[in-house]
Amino acid sequence: MRKTANKTAQQLDQLLARIALDHLFIETLETRNSDRLDFHDVSVWAVQSALMAAYQAGLAAGQSTSAKTADQVNQQQAA
């Protein structure tokens, strides 16, 4: 179970890093202890785009989880 949680956390970190790069042009989400590197000026439309991407990813994850749960229930009922 712990291995799955670590994998899921790593996947989430990768997804957030991809959204930050694609929508906000932020190269890394790691703290670099430098104001110049850790603070960014971004447009409101870029923030909106990033939030929409995160929302869509959450919807997709929720639908995927629901589909897996439904499949498991159907398999249990069939057995």
C-alpha positions in Angstrom: 0.0 0.0 0.0 2.8 2.4 0.9 4.5 1.7 -2.5 1.3 2.7 -4.2 1.0 5.9 -2.2 4.6 6.9 -3.1 3.9 6.1 -6.8 0.7 8.2 -6.7 2.5 11.1 -5.0 5.3 10.9 -7.5 2.8 10.9 -10.4 1.0 13.9 -8.9 4.3 15.8 -8.6 5.1 15.0 -12.2 1.6 16.2 -13.3 1.9 19.5 -11.4 5.4 20.1 -12.7 4.1 19.5 -16.3 1.2 21.9 -15.8 3.6 24.5 -14.3 5.9 24.2 -17.3 3.3 24.1 -20.0 1.0 26.8 -18.7 3.1 29.0 -16.4 6.5 28.5 -18.0 8.0 27.6 -14.6 10.8 25.2 -15.1 10.7 23.5 -11.7 8.5 23.5 -8.6 11.5 22.8 -6.4 12.4 25.5 -3.9 15.8 27.0 -4.9 16.1 29.5 -2.0 16.4 32.4 -4.4 13.8 35.1 -4.9 14.8 35.4 -8.5 14.2 31.7 -9.0 11.3 31.0 -6.6 9.0 33.9 -7.5 7.4 34.3 -10.9 5.4 36.9 -12.7 2.6 35.2 -14.6 -0.5 36.4 -16.4 -4.0 35.8 -15.1 -4.8 33.9 -18.3 -1.9 31.6 -17.7 -3.0 31.0 -14.1 -6.5 30.3 -15.4 -5.2 27.9 -18.0 -3.1 26.1 -15.4 -6.1 25.8 -13.0 -8.3 24.4 -15.9 -5.6 21.8 -16.7 -5.4 20.8 -13.0 -9.2 20.6 -12.8 -9.4 18.5 -16.0 -6.8 16.2 -14.6 -8.7 15.8 -11.4 -11.9 15.0 -13.3 -10.1 12.4 -15.4 -8.6 10.8 -12.3 -12.0 10.7 -10.6 -13.6 9.2 -13.6 -10.8 6.6 -13.9 -11.2 5.7 -10.2 -15.0 5.4 -10.5 -14.6 3.2 -13.5 -12.1 0.9 -11.7 -14.4 0.7 -8.6 -17.4 -0.2 -10.8 -15.4 -2.9 -12.5 -14.3 -4.3 -9.2 -17.9 -4.4 -7.9 -19.1 -6.1 -11.1 -16.3 -8.7 -10.9 -17.2 -9.4 -7.2 -20.9 -9.7 -8.1 -20.1 -12.1 -11.0 -18.0 -14.4 -8.7 
